[in-house]
Amino acid sequence: QPFLDGNKRTARLLQDGLLFDYLIPPAIIPTGERDIYVTLLSRALLNPANILDQRPFCDYIGGKVNAALDEIIQDIYVV
């Protein structure tokens, strides 16, 4: 969790707000992937100046955004 008080909702709100500002759908993180999400996020936050530590988190979130876009596109083309 990015905040010491364990406030995951605030972190997700900030993340989704940033995505929304760029007209990108929210990244949907399944409950079963919580440990992966927290591990990648923690690694990225420990050394924010090192792009190599941030890249895995960005790739993970990018994959979740792509999955959300796939669902939106599928909904559009359902006949």
N, C-alpha and C positions, 0 to 999 in steps of 0.2 A: 504494500500500500504506500502510495507516495507521501501521505501525511502521517505524522507521528500519532495523531489521535485515531488513526484507522478509518478515516472518513472516505470510503471508496466512492460514495455517491458524489461527493464534491469533485473528486478527480475525474470521474466519468462525465460529469456535467461540463467541466472545463474542456475535456477532450472532445466531447460531442459538440460543444459550442464552437470550438475552433473549426471542426469539420463543417458545421452548418454555415459558418461565415464564408466558407469557400464553396458552398452549394454541393457539398459531398455528404452522402448519407452516413448515419452513425455506424461505427464499427460494432457489430453484435458479437459479444464475447460469451460463448456458452459457459454455463456453470462448471462443467467438467474441465474447462481449460483455465480455470482461475489460477492455478499454480504456475502455469506457463506464462500467463499474462503478468502476474506479480513478479516473477523471476526476471523476465525481460525488462519490465519497467524499472525494477530496482537497479539492475545493471546499468541501464541508460541514465538513471538519475545519479548514480554514484560518481560518474565521471562525465559530466555533460559536454566537456570540451573534446572528448575523444569520440570521433564519428564511428569508430569500429565498435564501441560499446553501445551506441545508439542504433546502429543499422539493424540488428536483429529485431528490436522492438518496432521500428518503423516498417520493416518487412512484414511482421506479424499483423500489425494494424492495417497495413495496406491490403493484405490478403483478406482480412475481415471486411474491409470496405468493398473490395471486389466481389466478395460473396453477397453482400447486401445489394450491390448493383445488379448482379446476376438475377437475384430474386425479383428486383424491380422490373428488369427487362422481361423476365419470364411472365410476370403478371400483365405486362403491357401486351404481349403477343399471344396470350391465351385466347383462343377463339371459342 
